[in-house]
Amino acid sequence: MGKTVKEVRSDIPFLDTGIIYLDNAATTPTPEPVINAMLEYFHKYSANIGRGLHQTAKRATEEFESSREKIAKTIGAEPNEIAYTKNTTEGLNLLSKGLGLKQGDKVITTVLEHHSNLIPWQRLEEKEGINLEVIEDTPDAVTNPSAIEQAADEDTSLITMSSVSNSFGTKQPIMEVAEIAKDKDALFLIDAAQGVGHMPIDVEEIGCDFLVAPGHKGLLGPQGTGFMYIREDHLNEVEPLLYGGGIVRSVEEHEHELVNPPNIFDAGTPNIPGIIGLGEGANYVLDIGLEKIEKRETKLVERMLKIQEIEGVEIYGPKSAEDLGGVVSFNVNGINHHEVSSLLDELEKIATRSGNHCAQPAMSHFGLEGNVRASVHYYNKEKNIDRFVETLEDIVEELAE
């Protein structure tokens, strides 16, 4: 049941280049069915969405809207709770501006966050006078829920954190924090950039109020796409970031009537082919099976963790594959992380990511300038993981001589 690894690899022509692609936390290769869905739009019904009465406009609108249902299935939501964005960053910024946070309101986040889940709140701290508290109690790159519970008080309006750290790959205690947020009567926002499409996520089970994710990572969709989950009882509480064409029922010189959510977030002409491709990407991972994807990624990471047996290699975060979300981050003592990543590419066409991964406070917290991040998806092969381990061992031995 579901697509096999061989079938998925045959759908990704990019892999025919011989590259061992371990940079999925940055972006994933796009499979042919997703590309074909976008091409079909351009070839057969390349029209704008909305009020057009001709058949191509109607079909474009139907396909565009159908992606909400496909995306919703990946996180256990309802279609009307899905708003389209161009990426995770846009969703986080939209919420930072649209929730109406004001002076005296408290926002809690963690030192592990991507800049996109930190800078918007810093701007509110600077411009609106909110109280931003950054939790630093993160042993082994996992946030301590008790620290959040202790920090949360009657002024806490929002708690926000990632489901999986993008810089260390560690799964975060979102279930526990959701309970804390509920007990403290605070909103809970999840940055699921490294979670959606890689593992089962059920927003109803978690009990979060908001969740944001990109299309180009776990969901195998195109770049420039993403979505924001807004729990139904908050749909009318979030102010749109943009106003204009496409989100009004009527407009007069000094007043207007807006459409209902989630379409209220679609001002202007959106990325129609991209969103259609994102819907196909969501279908694609659902066809594989989210449980199946998570299980395979865990096995691949377990295989990758063999690098900890190499002298001089330091792995960050827990050493158990079950605690990591398809990502292994590491450094080699005495060798710059950029040099390690470059050598992996030059020697065996192994693509990894090096640097601070847009998480400078997280790196500084652990006394690092950066690290090497190797990240997998369902399609990666065991023998390619073994080659990565062997090549890293060769690099360490060569440079040690």
Sequence and secondary structure as in RCSB ss.txt:
>XXXX:A:sequence
MGKTVKEVRSDIPFLDTGIIYLDNAATTPTPEPVINAMLEYFHKYSANIGRGLHQTAKRATEEFESSREKIAKTI
GAEPNEIAYTKNTTEGLNLLSKGLGLKQGDKVITTVLEHHSNLIPWQRLEEKEGINLEVIEDTPDAVTNPSAIEQ
AADEDTSLITMSSVSNSFGTKQPIMEVAEIAKDKDALFLIDAAQGVGHMPIDVEEIGCDFLVAPGHKGLLGPQGT
GFMYIREDHLNEVEPLLYGGGIVRSVEEHEHELVNPPNIFDAGTPNIPGIIGLGEGANYVLDIGLEKIEKRETKL
VERMLKIQEIEGVEIYGPKSAEDLGGVVSFNVNGINHHEVSSLLDELEKIATRSGNHCAQPAMSHFGLEGNVRAS
VHYYNKEKNIDRFVETLEDIVEELAE
>XXXX:A:secstr
    HHHHHHT GGGGG  EE BTTT     HHHHHHHHHHHHH     SS  SHHHHHHHHHHHHHHHHHHHHH
T  GGGEEEESSHHHHHHHHHHHS   TT EEEEETT  GGGTHHHHHHHHHT  EEEEE   GGG   HHHHHH
H  TTEEEEEEESB TTT BB  HHHHHHHHHHTT EEEEE TTTBTTB   HHHHT SEEEEESSSTT   TT 
EEEEE GGGTTTS  S  STTSEEEE SS EEE  TTGGG  S   HHHHHHHHHHHHHHHHH HHHHHHHHHHH
HHHHGGGGGSTTEEE S S GGGBSSEEEEEETTB HHHHHHHHHHHH EE EEE TT HHHHHHTT S EEEEE
  TT  HHHHHHHHHHHHHHHHHHH 
